[in-house]
């Protein structure tokens, strides 16, 4: 038996002791490709890390695996940190990983995406939080790096486009360990200077160079700023979370300055065009009005105002003459109407008195009947007289009104008034006819007579006998007769 020979256990134990006590094995950082990766249901990661020549087994326990910001898979090139250990059971060497990141810039992109999603869910990018950019700013704060190309581009653009605005330079660190605090300080300072707009810019660079604009402190400062912020960070393809939070994201610093300002030269041209158009419009209107005035003066009575006034005076005299003539006509009509009314009234009174005298001679029933009819006719006459008075009053009102408006009346008005008068007279005549037809004396005038015997009204042949003396009352007299024969109708 060889004196220096060791058991396997002793060798593995010595190997483990050496590795555990050697500083370089306690803090190992390796780069390689993931292989045979397995995420156990317990939360542990089991995998191999390999390159083109070697491979080593690795394990990452659940407490450490939870801090990995991406979902590992076979083929990913990663960087792991941890400690080297020897597993005594099989003598294998493996790495107990405590950190795992994608190789290169992968970790930054993961952090970028995670923060972007978180802020999007909180509403940091919503349009409702965007403040309008002033169209004509008077004071513009410029937050860029000192002596940077971005500063030069922004300054040149502001002077060319809108020299009326005051440029307030707030130079800051835009890269490195002091960048976050510097940018936040300058944003807060700008809010106290009474500026209209803030331009936050930086030249192009890698994601690491632009990372200060992805830090939460800077993002919060941009989001909470009370002044509208226009960002122009990096080149057109570069994006930072500050761009999403700002009120407007421009592709470049120069584009940010262009968006934040109007073009003074273009405005001058616009104003010049407006001025020229208004001048031409005013001139054309003046020329047109001048021509219209000349035409009016040349073609109207204004060319000879004295003749124009004399003509109008002549027309006025003619109108006054017509007015006087119309007044005379209406006065004549009114007199005729009054005379007609008086005559009609006298005629009615005369006839009524005559009827009353005749009706007094009648007795009892017939006299009472006649008195009722007379009273009825009186009532009708009063109604008629009331109507006639109202009509007369209406005519008087129309006459007064027509006298005021006589200058606008012509022969048609006279014809109309006569037609109305004839209509009223015709209606009055019709009423007299109706009254006359209902008068019992009118019935007698048509050949009828009242037959009496000893003052008794005879209404039947049976009431008289042969040789009885009868009295016949006609409209214009009384006859006395004697019955010499009696004949009955139908033999009765």
PyMOL commands that set and color helices and strands:
alter all, ss='L'
color gray80, all
select helices_A, chain A and resi 8-21+23-26+62-65+106-122+127-129+149-161+179-191+211-214+216-224+241-245+253-260+264-299+301-360+364-404+406-408+411-438+440-445+461-463+489-491
alter helices_A, ss='H'
color red, helices_A
select strands_A, chain A and resi 28-39+45-50+55-60+77-87+92-102+139-143+166-169+197-202+228-233+248-249+450-453+456-457+469-473+478-482
alter strands_A, ss='S'
color yellow, strands_A
deselect
rebuild
show_as cartoon
